[in-house]
Amino acid sequence: MLDPAIELGTSTPKADPSGDYAFALFGKAEAVKTGAKATLEAKALTLSGGPASVSPPTGRNLYAWVMETGKADIFLTYCTNALLAKADVPSLSIVAIPKPLNVAADYGLVIMNGAPKAAHDLAAFIRSETGRAALIKYGFSEGD
């Protein structure tokens, strides 16, 4: 990502959480190589999630379209976005972020008192083997 010849796409920080995660990764890169954070922040092309972001043609996956049209050489995004982009453009490659740079998020699930049965059914599905398998398929993990 530090190579000046590589165009690095991200989402827009403060407008899209994916951009916030990308820029947090840049902060972690500073611990690996001095100056990395400033270099990555300066070269990041904020191509999604913001008011000036590009829009793909109708029916196209944003990340697949951005990559296919050469707006970036690599795009730092969620696993779910990467999987959907690869489904749209199978020639794309997904590269896992090394652990020292990975920015993880812990998610919780709560149900409001008095929530309808459908909310309880959804929570039960998410906690089921089938629900967990679906989340894993789209890039979520059950933690370390």
N, C-alpha and C positions, 0 to 999 in steps of 0.2 A: 504494500500500500504506500510505502514511502517513496518508491521510485517516481521521479518527476514525470516520467513518460506515461504513467498509468493514470487515467481519469477515474476518479473515485466518486461514485454516486452515493448519496445518503438521503434520508428524509430530512425535513426541516426541523431543527431543534426548537423547542418551546412552542411549536405548532403541532408537532406529531411526536408521540412518545418514541417511535422508532428512531427519530433523529436524536432524541435525548440519549438513547442507549448507544447510538453510534458515537456521539461525542464523549460519552462516559468511557467507551472503549479507547478513544484517543487518549484520555487521561491515563488509562492503564498502560498504554503503549509508552508513555513517558518513563515509567519505571523500568522498562526494557531498554529503551534507547533515549538518551537525553535529547530534547528538541523535537521528539516525535509528535507530541501533542500539538504544538504550534504548527508544525509542517502539515499534519493531517487536517487540522481545522482550516488552515489557509487553502488547501487544495480541494476540500470537500465541495462537491457540486450538490446543492440541496435541490433535488429534482422531484421530490414528492412531499405531500402533506402541508404545503404552505400556499399562501395566496398567489404566488407567482409560479407555482409548479406547473410542469408540463401536463397535458392531458392526452391519454392515448385515444385512438379511434374507438368508437363504440364496439363493445364486445371483446376488446383486447385487454389482457392483463397488463397493468401499468409497468411492472418490473420487467416482464418479458419484452414488452414493446421498447422500453428504455434501452435494454441491452441489445435487442435486435437492430435498432436504428442507430446504434453507436453513440448514444448520448453519454455513455460511461463505459469503461472497460470492466469495472467491477462495481457491484452495488452492495452495500452493507445494509442488511435488513433482517427482519425476523425470519426464522426457519419456515413459518407458514407461508410467508410471501415468496420465499425462494422455491418452495415446493410447487406453489401455484404457477410461478413463472416457468419452471422447468416443464410442467405439464403443458403449458402453452407453446414453449420452444424447447423441445427435447434435447437440442444440442448444447444447452446451457449446462454448466457444471456448478455444483454446490460444494463449497469448501467450508468445513467446520472451523469455527474460531478456536484457536488454541486456548486451553484453560487459563493461562496467565492473562489473557486479554478478554476472556468471556465476561459479559455483563449479564448476570442472571436476574430473574425476577421470581419472587415467590407469590403465588396466587392463592387466595382463599375463596371459600364458598360459604355464603350465609343465606338464610331464608328469613324473611321478615315474619314476625308474629302476625298471624291472620292471612298469610299469603295463600293464594288459591292452590288447589290440589295440583294443578299443572306445574307450579313452581317446585313442589315437593317431588313430583314425578321426574322433572328435569334433573334435580339434584341427585335423585336416586340413580338415574341413568348415567350421569357423569361419574358417580362413584362406582358404577358397575364395571365388570371386566370389559364389556363391549364399549362402554363410554371411555374408559381409560385407554383402551386400544385405539380408539378414534383420535384421542388427543395425542397419543404417541405418534400415530401416523402423520400428523401435521406438525411434528417437531417439538412437542412438549415432552418433558421428562418427569419422572416421579421423584427427582432429586437424587442427591448423592448419598 
